[in-house]
Amino acid sequence: MLAGVNDGREQARELAALLTPHREFKLNLIPYNPTGGRYQASERATIERFRSELVRRGVPATVRLTRGRDIDAACGQLAAKAA
């Protein structure tokens, strides 16, 4: 989830509308791990509002736990560091 890029309520509504019928999908929302690029991670509260909007519209959604972010070893960070 990228702050201000794909984490808005309206985007959650649009996504829910695209994923019809809802029983065919389960979304795993992935918080962005900073890599020193131009994007920032969405705030936890923003991700939760996004997830809640999906669930309210019948789309099952979970938020992936982040691990290793504090030591730059989370998904995407190791590759960015090597480049």
N, C-alpha and C positions, 0 to 999 in steps of 0.2 A: 504494500500500500504506500503510495507516494503522496506526500503532503501537497494538497492543492491541485493534484493532477488527476487522481482517480479515487478519491475518498469522500466525495460529497454525497449528501442524501439523495439528490436528484439522480446521480449516477447509480446509486443502489437501486432506486426505483426502476430506472431504465434497464439495468441488468436483470432484475427480477422479471420484468416484462419479456425480455428476450429468452429467458430460461423457462419456457412453457412447453410441456407440463412440468411443474416444479418437482414432482416425484422422481424425475429422471436425473436430478443433479444433487450433489452435496458440494458446497464450496469450501475451500480451505484458504482463508485469507492470510496472506503472508506479509508481515511487516517488512519494509525495506531495511536492509542493513547498510548503513552509510559506507561509501567507498571513496569519499573525497571528491566525488563528482558533483554535478549541479543539483541533484535531487536530495530531498530530505525525507526522512521517515514520517509517516503520519503519527500523530499523538495517539496514545492508547485509547483515550476517550473518543476520539474521532473514529477509530477503527471499530470500537464497540457500538457507536451509533450506526455505522454502516452495516455491521452485522445484524443489529437489532432490526433495522429497516428491512433487510432481506428476510429474516425470520418472520417478521410481522406479515410479510407478503407471501409466506409459505415456502421460502427457499431455505433449506437447512444450510447453516454456515457455522464454521468454527474458525478460530484464530490460532495460527501456528505459534508455538512457543519459540522464542528466540534464544539461542545459546551461543556463547562465544563472542558476542558483540563487544564485550568489554575488553577483549584482548585481540580484536581485529581478526577473529578466526571464524566468524559466522559466514553463512552462505553468501558468496559473491565477494566477500572481503579478501579472502586469500588470493583469489584470481586477480583482483585489482592491485593488490600489493605486489604480486609477481610481475605484473605488466609495468 
